[in-house]
């Protein structure tokens, strides 16, 4: 049942749609009846931004609704194949230009979290925020103890209450979908919302973000692919994060990258390699790679280095998911659509009774047109729509554990389009995946796995004879129980056969007795009635024995 808080939030969303006139985004013939009903019920609300261009209204409305909707705008801003440039340019402002909250309020929060005054902790603290995003904002300063330049990230006050209300509303809407939408079993909206709730609540904990950044930094130490700023753990709490200040060019600033002579082809290829390395080598990937979180180092533009910040949302995959994805990618790159179809069936993502040949043909129809084309000619949006329609036909279920990966792939494509539209995604990714698959079955990997398991095996080795003895004893006991059960069932079957025989006699004699009684033939009634009672008794006896 929806609560008052969620009802209030729903009212706020409807009010925002009306005030900013967002219904204009849809052609008149596609406007839902629900909007007409909503407009009738909220007749006192007027559109207040008629003179503001519609793209700006969209950005302002998402901004006013809070972090969940801001993040939606951030993702859409990278999809210039989905949106006209004027819309993408407006939504790009949501990446790091969200209006900041008061700097004095940030100081109070920092002091309350760290237990010291700003002057005791930092020098040159900048009250004006360097950048502001949907959930937090950052200020620059210098550590008093050693004069290192740092960035201080502070969570927005009262943000948890807004997020909680939005999440509860999403849960309510998802439960309605689960109940009334015939495709809900495949889309699994409730599971997706719970997965998203976990992700965004984790992002509110800056201690977790700090730990994520430390791990990601460790994975790419001395790498030419990615640099992650150092985290100063002694200054970090749930609401405050202090890290090394980095200097780089925002990846969205194409003109600045051109001005310093950046090798765009190499930068784009390293972006793809960085993504696949995180996913397949480390099983730990940055899942919020919108342009506001990605920079390019000023140093060595001919040998460009990515810089990644904001590790609040990280994704992980288990070994089964990794192998499944790698096999799918390789099968796709090799145009082996039968293998793609079979992998979907084997993984349980589509029902096992799905006709492989038919499913293979459907996948071929979606994927073949985009093969061996440069990124500038590939519309993954169209592919996703076609795959969605294919999935609907074959009852493919949404996999919540891969939602973050799917979102990250959308970001990667958006960045690739901006940097180097001619990037050959296939030639870049295929060798990496082939090497990874080859490495999984190499003697070196086998020895590594044996070394990892050896301590556990050695610990259990003294117990092995006893475990074997108990398993054999249990096996004999199980065989004996199975034999007794089979004998009991056979006996029961024989008993039931006799019961059915006596029931048949009882029914026949009862009918004869009833007919004799109706014809007032008392002798015949007695002759048939007594054996009928005896037959019924024997049937009951054999059934309950």
C-alpha angles and dihedrals in degrees: 000000000000114000129222092257093054091044089053090051091049089052089051092053093048090046091052092050090053097042093051094039092232092160085080087076088075125065111251094249091055097049108119123242087235089068092054089050092047091048090051093050093047096043094145093064116092133195105257102183104055093134093050114094113256095241090056091046089055091052094046093048093052089045092053093049094060143237102331092054093041089057090052089054091048091056094045091051090068094052102081089158088064099041134043112253093252091061094043091050092053094047090049087071088069092067097078107341101079108139108268126231122240115301092218088057089052090053091053091050092049093049093047092049098045098035095230137086121264091247091055092052107033146023124213093017108184110221092196110078117248090212137351129209138177099280106019144007133218134229128191126231145142123253109246094215099059108359095246114159110242143176119224118208118202128189116237113256116255091004093130092064093054092047092047091053092049093048093049090050090050090050091052092049091046091052089052090051090048090053103042108020113089091210094052094102089061097039094043094202095178093055091046092052092049090050090050091047091055091049097050094042089053088053090058090061107080091187087064091047089052091052090048091051092049091053094046090048090051091051092056103036110148090003125146090212108061140009121200119193119246117259120222099215095186089068098045130103136158091279102030132054125184120194143159115287112240130197118215145130116266107248089232092061096088094166093056091048090051091047093059093046099250117187097237095185093054091042092054093046091050090050090057092044091049091053095049091044091055093047103041106023100038105019085219118100138173104250100187103060100152115146093262089066099044128074138171120229118248089223123091101357088186088060100034123200124204119226119204127195137170104052095181093120115047128165131214133192130198122231093262092053092046094050092044092052094045092050090048093050092048093045088050093048089050092047089240096149092164088062091048090052093046092049091054090052095043091051092053093241090125126029114280092235091063110127104249095207093050093046091047091055092050092052091046091054090055101040106034096071093060099044119121094003125130116253091255090065097043121091107194087179089066091044091051091050091050092046089050090054090047090049091051091053093052098037094245111180125227111248108219093195089064098047092097091048091051091050091049091051089055090053092048092052091049092051091046092054092052096047107036117356091185093062111137099222093185097055090046099048103032098068090047093053093044091052091047093050091046090050092053091066098035122120089242092058091044091053090047091053091047090052091050092050097039097085091052092047092048090050091053096040096092090054094049099093092049091047091051091049093050092047091051091047091048089048092054091047090050092050090051091050091049091051092050090048092051091049091049091050092049091050090047090051091052090047091049090050090055090045091054090048093052091043089055092051091046093051092048095048092044091055091048090049091049093050092047090050091051089051090046092239096149096178093054090044091055093043093052099033100058095050088045091057090047092050092050091049092051091048091052091046094053093045096052099036 
